[in-house]
Amino acid sequence: MPKVDPGRPITRDDIEAKLRQIQHGTEAGADAARGAGMAGSIVGVLVLLMIAYLLGRRRGRKRRTVVEIRRI
């Protein structure tokens, strides 16, 4: 973007150009954060599933009934 002469009034085109420049910078950052957020959420869901599986397995072992069959 060309430098603005301090003696010249700021025009609508100057403001629009600066806003487009700012928007372009924030969109690039948002795209990078979106990818990291998606990866983090997938890992989080997998960890929760693993914890639920392990806790369910432990509970099943505690409640398991042992049946002995003896021949007389």
LINSULGI-V461548 format. One record per residue. N is the residue number from 1. BURIAL is b if it has 9 or more other C-alpha atoms within 8 Angstrom, else e. Layout:
n=N burial=BURIAL
n=N burial=BURIAL
//
This chain:
n=1 burial=e
n=2 burial=e
n=3 burial=e
n=4 burial=e
n=5 burial=e
n=6 burial=e
n=7 burial=e
n=8 burial=e
n=9 burial=e
n=10 burial=e
n=11 burial=e
n=12 burial=e
n=13 burial=e
n=14 burial=e
n=15 burial=b
n=16 burial=e
n=17 burial=b
n=18 burial=e
n=19 burial=e
n=20 burial=e
n=21 burial=e
n=22 burial=e
n=23 burial=e
n=24 burial=e
n=25 burial=e
n=26 burial=e
n=27 burial=e
n=28 burial=e
n=29 burial=e
n=30 burial=e
n=31 burial=e
n=32 burial=e
n=33 burial=e
n=34 burial=e
n=35 burial=e
n=36 burial=e
n=37 burial=e
n=38 burial=e
n=39 burial=e
n=40 burial=e
n=41 burial=e
n=42 burial=e
n=43 burial=e
n=44 burial=e
n=45 burial=e
n=46 burial=e
n=47 burial=e
n=48 burial=e
n=49 burial=e
n=50 burial=e
n=51 burial=e
n=52 burial=e
n=53 burial=e
n=54 burial=e
n=55 burial=e
n=56 burial=e
n=57 burial=e
n=58 burial=e
n=59 burial=e
n=60 burial=e
n=61 burial=e
n=62 burial=e
n=63 burial=e
n=64 burial=e
n=65 burial=e
n=66 burial=e
n=67 burial=e
n=68 burial=e
n=69 burial=e
n=70 burial=e
n=71 burial=e
n=72 burial=e
//
